[in-house]
């Protein structure tokens, strides 16, 4: 798997894992371990890494913590241009603050949700929030990736909002991460907006469908430990082994399904690295108990992740 960064303003190429966030015993971010994880993924061929998305428990950390984490990633050797930062907050002013900070550090781009505390808001309100962020950052050379995950935040990004943002800011809006887990919705986005805006799906089984439509990569939670598999599914979707990769992804999702997702993903990392510190999560998430982790780890071991291939 050959790493690559961008294909002009139409978004990134390759796999940019939605990184899990390791924590120390006080539930603060473990900066050295986070950087080591990021560098290992880049070494495995990932184009870059994504920090503080849903998988990374982003809304559970303060603005100051999130700024410091990006700074520490760069200080610990992760190139800024290989970092995507989810800057999403409930307050637009904080989203703007985090976005401006990330852009000033030279990151590849920012992944931005619509404001997600109030539900039932109008398209006009969502559009105004994005405009406030974009205009607040100013006329700089940066990329904004829209983030759609309505089953989690309870707010939709409509085609109308996307079209208006593309019309107003064609050099800034680079892509959309559609984590709705609704293939028909992802396909409709691709048909409506690609190639002007690249559609990346968050639900890995949909990758082989979006790849042939022109999707150039993925921001994936499973890529924390299956980066090469995810890469092949979207960028080598017609290869003979894609069906096998897709089946393995379905099997892994089946193992995760009975559990809360982020604690279960961290349990996989704890198993692979023989490091129980990976089990820690920030409230309101609840970590797997020692007993639950031990039982789950047996299934993960039977899955037999080959880190050289996957």
ROMI-284725 format. One record per residue: x negated, y negated, z negated of N, C-alpha, C in turn. Coordinates in pm, whole numbers, plus 32768, in hexadecimal, padded with zeros to 4 digits. Each point is the difference from the previous one (the first is absolute). Layout:
! ROMI-284725
XYZXYZXYZ...
This chain:
! ROMI-284725
7FAA8077800080567F8980007FA77F85800080107FAC80657FAC7F89800E80487F877FC87FC27FB77FA180417F8B7FC7800A7F908064806B7FB57FFB800F7F89805280517F9B7FB27FF67F838028803E7F977FB1807D7FC980417FF47FB4806B80767FC0803780048010809780747FEE8036800F7FFB809180407F7B80257FBA7F957FE7802B7F76801280667FDC7F9480587FA0801E80607FD07F9C807480607FEF8001806F80478071805B7FF67FF380637F8E7FA97FE77FA27FF880547F8A7F8680587FFC7FF5804A7F937F8A80527FEA800E808780457F8E8044800C7FFD808880317FCE805C7F918028807C80067FCD80647FA2805180087F817FCB80487F9F804580197F827FC97FA47F9480597FB67FC07FDE7FA77F92804F80327F857FC880607FB5804E803E7F9480397F9A7F9E807B801B7FD6803E7FB37F957FC680337F7D7F967FBE7FD47FAF80387F93804A80067F7A7FEE80707FBE8025800B7F737F9F7FAA7FAD802F7FCE7F8F7FAE7FA87FAD7FD680497F817F7E80237FF37FD280447F867FFB7FA07F8A802180347F8B80077FAF7F867FA380377F957FD07FA67FAA7FAF802D7F8F805B80237F8A7FC3801E7F8F804E802F7F8C805E7F957FCA7FE37F81801C80577F937FD580677FDA806B8005804F806A805A7FEB80727FDF7F82804D7F807FD87FFB7FCE7F9780587FC68041807D7FF47FB3806B7FCB8037807C7F6F802B7FED7FE18078802B7F7680337FFC7FBD7FD680837FBD7F8D7FFD7FCB7FC5807B7F96805780437F9F80387FB77F9D805580448040807A80438061803C7FBE80408077803A80567FD9807980417F8E7FFA80507FD280717FA67FE8807A7F8E7FC07FEB7FA37FE7806E7FC8808380367FDE805C7FA77FCA8081802C8066804A8055807E7FF97FD8806A8041804D800D7FBF808A7FFE7F7B8003800B7FB980807F8D8023805C7F8780017FCC7F8B801D80538002809180318033805B7FAD8007808C802C8062800F8074806C7FB37FFF80628006806C7FC87FC480817FB87F927FF37FC17FC480757F96805F80387FB480417FA77F9B8061802B804280758049807C80217FD98048806E804180387FD880887FEF7F828027802B7FD5808480757FA1800280347FDA7F8B80717FA47FFD7FD37F75802F80577FBD804C7FDF7F7B802F7FF37F9C7F8E804B80157F967FFD7FA87F8D8059803B7F9480197FAF7F998053802E7F9080657F947FDC806D802A7FC4806C7FA57FD9800F80067F6980017F8D7FC180057FF97F6E80827FBD7FD3803880357F9380737FC67FBA80848006804C800D806580578084801E80358052804B7F99806B8040802D8054804E7FA57FB080717FC17FB5804980517FAF806F7FCD7F987FD07F9C7FCF7F8580127F9C7FC97FA680397FB97F878085800C7FEA80437FC47F8C7FF07F687FFD7FF97FC280777FE17F72800780517FA57FA5808780097FFF804D7FA47FAD7FEB80147F697FBA80697FD77FE680167F727F877FB37FCE7FBA7FBA805B7F897FB67FD980177F6A80107FBE7FB37FAC800E7F6F80057FB47FC78078801C7F83801F7FB87FBD806C7F6B7FFD7FE47FDB7FE17F847F727FF97FDD7FBD808780118043806C7FD87FC7808580107FEE80248093805F7FDA804F7FFB8023808E7F927FB080487FF17F817FDC7F927FB280397F79803E7FDA7FF1801E7F807F8180387FD27FE1808380458065805380167FE9808280407FCB7FF0808E80397FA3804C7FCE7FE980897F717FCD7FFB7FE57FA37FA67F787FCB7FF27F9E806F7FDA802980587FA77FA7806C7FD47FEB8068806D8066801B80507FED805B80717F917FCC805C80077F80801F7F9C7FC480587F7780007FBD7FFB7FDC7F807F827FFC7FB77FC1808B7FF78054806880017FCE808A7FF57FEA804080887FFD7FB0806B7FD38032807F80698020806880807FE67FE3806880188064800A7F8480577FE8800B808380067F888056808A7FC07FFC80037F7D7FF280807FBA7FF78059801B80787FC280098077805080148079803B808B80087FDC80587FA2803C80867FFC8064800E7F8C802F7F917FCF80607FFF7F9180827FBF802E806E80467FEB80877FCA800E80357FED7F7280397F8B7FE480317FE37F7A80977FED80038047804F7FB2808E7FE57FEC800B7F907F9A80367F8F802B80087F8A7FAA808E7FE67FD0805380648007808F7FF07FE5801D7FEA7F6C80507F987FE3802D7FE27F7880937FD8800680417FFD7F8E808A7FD27FFF80087F6A80187F9C7FB47FD27FFE7F6F80147FB07FDE807D803B7FB380587FBD7FDC807D7F7F7FB57FE57FFF7FAC7F9A7F877FB37FE17F8C805B7FDA801C806F7FBC7F95805D7FDD7FD3804F807A805E802680577FDB8040807E7FA47FA4805080217F8180077FAC7F9F80477F777FF77FC07FFB7FFB7F7C7F807FF57FB97FA68078801E803780787FF97FB28079801A7FD880098093805A7FD780597FE28005808F7F907F9F802380087F867FCD7F977F9D801B7F7A80317FCB8001803C7F8A7F8580357FC47FC4806D80588053805C802E7FCF806E80537FCA7FCD8085804A7FA4803E7FD57FC880807F7B7FB77FF07FF27FB47F957F837FB77FE97F89805D7FEC801A807B7FCE7F9580617FEF7FDD8047808380517FED80667FE2803A80828033808B8016806B80297FB9803580868013803F800E808A8014807D8029803B80188085808B7FC5800C805480147F9B80887FCF8008804880127F7C807B7FCD7FFA805380097F888084804480238029805A7FA9807D804A800E80657FBF7FA3806F7FD0803780597FA97FB28091802F8007803780217F8D808E801D7FF280517F7F7FFF807F8007802280577F8F7FDF800F7FF97F6880237F8B7FC880197FFA7F6F8066806A7FD97FE780477F93804C807A7FE8804980067F7B800E7F907FB9804E80067F8480957FEE801F80237F988048808C7FE78022802B805980748075803C7FF180368058806780737FB98047801C802D807A806D7FC5804B7FE17F7680357F7F7FDE800A7FDC7F7C8033800E7FFE8099800E7F88803580197FF0808F7F7D8009804E800F801880837F8C7FFB80587FBC7F787FF8804F7F967FF37FC67F7A7FF77FA47FF57F87802A80397F8F7FAD7FFB7F877F80804E8010800A8076803D7F88805280167FA17FB9805F80367FC8806C7FAE7FB780607FBB7F8A7FBD80497FB67FAF7FC67F8B7FBD7F8D80287FA4800C80747FC17F95802E7FA77F81801A8050800D804680707F8A801A80537FC67F7D803780567FA480297FD07F8080347FB07FB67F95803080037F837FB97FBB7F957F74803A7FED7FF4808480097F7D803F7FF27FA67FDB80778033800F80787FAE7FE980777FD57F6E8009805D7FA67FED7FDD7F7280067FA47FD87F8D801080427F8E7FAB7FE17F8C7F70802A80147FEB807180437F77802B801D7FC07FA0806280507FCD805E7FCD7F9C805C7FCF803D80827FCC7FAB80577FD7802C80877F7980477FFF7FFC80737FBE7F85804E7FFA800F807D80567F8F803E801B8000807A8052801880767FA4807D802A7FF5801F80707FA6807480508039801380777FC68068805C802F8062801D7F8E807E7FF98020806980257FA18047807C8036800880657FAC804A807B8020807E80027FAB8072800480428080800B7FBB800B808B7FC1804980087F918009807D7FB58093801C7FE4803080708036808E80247FF6800D80827FB380387FF97F86801580777FAF80807FEB7FAD80727FF98044807C7FD77FBF8032805F7F957FDF8082800C8030805F7F9C7FBD7FEA7F797F917FB67FFE7FBA7FE17F8380257F757FCE7FFD7F9B805980147F767FD2808F7FCF801080528047804E808C7FD7801080147F89805B7F9C7FDF805380097F8F805D7FD48030808980507FE280667FE1802880897FBC7F90804C7FAC802780607FCB7FA28063804A8019808280527FA1802A8052801280777FAF7FE3807E8033803180717FC27FE1808080007F6A801980667FBC7FD080087F7080147F907FB57FBA7FE380277F847F937FC07FB67F7A801C80447FEC807D80287F83802580417FED7FB3808180697FF880507FF87FB980817FE17F6D7FEB803F7FC37F9D7FE97F727FE77F717FE67FD17FCD80567FAA7F757FF17FD17F9D80128073801B806180577FA98015807480027F87805D80747FC58012800B7F8C80587FB57F897FC6800B7FEE7F7D7FC17F8C7FC07F6A80127FEE7FD6807C7FDF7F7480167FD97FC58078804B7FFC7FFB80847FD28075804B7F6E80247FE77FAE7FA17FD67F73801E7FE87FE580307F73806580007FAB7FEE80287F73804680847FE2807C801280318049807C7FE57FC4806F80547FBB805F7FBE7FB2806580488043808880048059801D7FA3803C80847FFC8067800A7F92803E80747FF9805F801D7F957FE9808E7FCF7FF9800D7F7D7FFC80857FC2808F80277FDF803480608048808A802D7FE97FFC807D7FAA801C7FEE7F80800180707FA2808E80257FD9805E7FE9805A808C80207FE5801980967FFE7FA1804E8036800F8092800D807980248054801C7FAB806280718012805B7FC77FF9808E7FEE8075803F7FBE80048082804B7FAD8068808480077FFE804D7FB480627FE67F6A7FF17FF47FD17F857FE47F737FE87F767FDB80347F9D80557FE77F777FE5802E7FFA7FFD80988044805F804080028005809280447F828038806C7FD57FC080457F87802E7FA77F857FF37FB27FF97F957FA17F927FF17F99800380707FCB8077801B7F9A800D806980397FD78087807A802B801D803D7FDF8081801C7F6B800C801E7FC17F8F80257F7280037F877FA380037F9180297FBF7F967F9F7FE87F75802680327FE5807D80197F7C802280327FFA7FE280977F8E7FD080347F7D7FF97FBE7FE17F7D7FBA805C7F9E80047FE07F7F7FC07FE380117F6C8046805D7FC17FEF801B7F727FF380987FEF7F95802C7FC27FE9808F7FF1805080367F898045806F8015804E80407F977FB080757FC77FEB7FFD7F7E7FBB806B7FB98063803F7F9F800C80848002805F80417FA67FB780327F8380477FF77F8F7FC7802F7F84801F80917FE28064803880468027808B7FE97FB6805780647FA0804C7FCE7FA080448057803F805E8068806C80497FE480388056806980307FB5807C80137F7B7FF6802B7FB380747F8B7FCF80557F8580167FD47F8C7FCE80497FF68038808F8015808380167FF58032808A80687FC8805F806E7FCB7FCB80647FBF80557FD47F7380267FC87FB67F9F7FDB7F74801A7F7E7FF5804E7FA580607FF07F817FF8804880107FF28095804A8058804180127FF48092804A7F82802A80467FC07FA380457F8380217FA27F887FF97F8680167FCF7F9F7F947FFB7FD27FD77F76803280427F977FCF7FE17F7A7F6E80297FF67FAF7FAA7FC77F6F801380047FC4802D7F7C805380287F9F7FC8802B7F80806B800D7F967FD37FFD7F83805D80137F917FC67FCB7F7F80597FCF7FAA7FE27FE57F738048806E7FB47FB380607FCB803A807E7FD27FD580217F72805F802C7FAE7FDF802E7F7A7FB680848000802C805E80557FBD808280067F707FF380307FE17F9380467F787FEC80327F9C7FE97F8F802D7FEF7F847FA37FFD7F907FAC807F7FFA803A806F802E7FB7807F7FFC800E80528081804F7FCF8061800C804380837FE77F9C80727F967FB17FF97FF17F9580647FF08032808E7FB5806B80157FE880318088807F803F8039804B80437FAC807F803B802C80607F93802F800E7F977FB180597F9280247FD07FBD80817F7D7FEF800D7FC87FC5807A80288051807C7FEF80837FF780208054807480947FF9802280557FF87F9C808F8004801980317F8880507FC27F8C7FED802F7F8A80477FAD7FE1807C7F7D80187FFB7FA87FD8806D7FD78074805B801D807A7FD67FE880758055807E8056800180717FBD8012808280417FEB801D807080627FBB800180738019806B80617F97806F7FF77FA57FF77F9F7F9980667FF1803F80847FD37FBF80718022803A80827FDE801880147F6A7FAF7FC17FAC800D80187F7180637FA77FB880437FA7804A80597FA17FBE807580457FBA80358068803C807080477FC17FD5803C7F7B7F8580367FFC7FCD80377F827FEE7F927F997FC77F8D802A7FEF7F917FA280867FD07FCA80637FF9805880847FD17FD7803E80607F9C7FED80818016803680627FA27FBD7FF47F797F7D7FE77FFF7FBA7FF07F8080327F847FB680187F95804A80367F897FC0808A801B7FC5805580478049808380247FCA7FF080557F817FA0805B80017FEA80537F897FD57FAC7F8A7FA37FA280167FD47FA97F9380737FAB7FCD804F7FC8805A80737FB17FD4806280547FB1800D807F80258055805B7FB37FCC80177F747F7C80067FF27FC5800E7F7A80177F837FAB7FF87F8C804180117F827FB880917FE27FDD805C80308051808C7FD67FF9804280107F777FE5806B7FB28045800B7F807FCF7F9E7F967F967FB5801D7FC07FAB7F9C800C7F6D80277FED7FA87F9E7FF17F72801E7F857FF08058800D7FB3806E7F9C8004806A7F777FD07FD47FF57F887FCA7F7B7FCD7FE07FB980547F96804180277F927FBC80597FA37FD68084804080518034805E7FDC807E80427F887FED805C7FFD7F92804C7F8C7FE480557F827FF47FAB800C7FC07F8E7F8B7FF47FA87FD980887FC6806080567FEE7FE180877FD17FB0804D806980207FEA80807FB2803E806A7F6F7FD07FF97FEC7F7D7FEF7F797FCA7FF67FB780387F868047800A7F917FC380377F877FD480908015804F804A804C7FE0808C801D7F86800A805C80017FB3806B7F94800880627F7A7FD47FC680057F9D7FA67F837FCA7FC77FE280387F76805680597FD07FF080367F797FEC7F8E7F9C80567F9D800A7FF37F857FB280897FD67FCE802380227F8380857FE17FCD801D7F6B7FF17F997FAC8007801A7F707FF680557FCE80757FFF8049806F80537FD980728095800A7FE0802580447F94808E80117FDF80407F7F7FCD7FB17FA17FD480377F897FBE804E7FA8806180727FCF7FD180537FA3804D80287F8D7FA480267F92803D80337F8C7FB6809680107FE880307FDA7F8780917FF87FED803C7F9F80678078801F80328061805F7FCB7FEF809080327F9C801C80557FE9808A80287FCE80507F888018808280047FD980597F927FA6806C803A7F8C800F7FC47F9F806380308033808E7FE97FD180598054801B808E7FEA7FC5802B7F7A804880537FB77FC8803A7F877F8F806080237FB080207F9E7F93805F80178036808580328070802B7FC8803A8080802780367FFB808F80467F94802080387FF280877F917FF680687F977FB77FDD7F8F7FF4805C7FBD808780177FEF804D7F957FBF8083800E8050805A805D80857FFD7FF38054805480567FFC7FCE809080077F7D80117FFD7FC780867F78801880437F967FF77FB27F79801380357FF0808B803F804580627FCB7FF88086803B80358000808F806E7FB7801680387FF680877FA17FB5805D7FC37F957FCD7FA27FB280517F87805680267FCF804E7FA17F8E8057801D8024806B8067807A80327FF9802C8064806280117FC2808A801D7F7E8005800B7FB980807F787FFC80487F9480027FB37F77800A80347FDE7F8D805F7FEA7F8B7FC37FD67F8C804D7F6C800D80227FE3800080807F76800380327FD67F70801B7FB47FC67FA37FDF7F71800A7FAC7FE1807C7FBB806080367FB07FE8807A80587FF6807B8077803C7FFA80597FFE807580757FA17FEB802B7FEF7F84807E7FB97FE77FEA7F7A7FBC
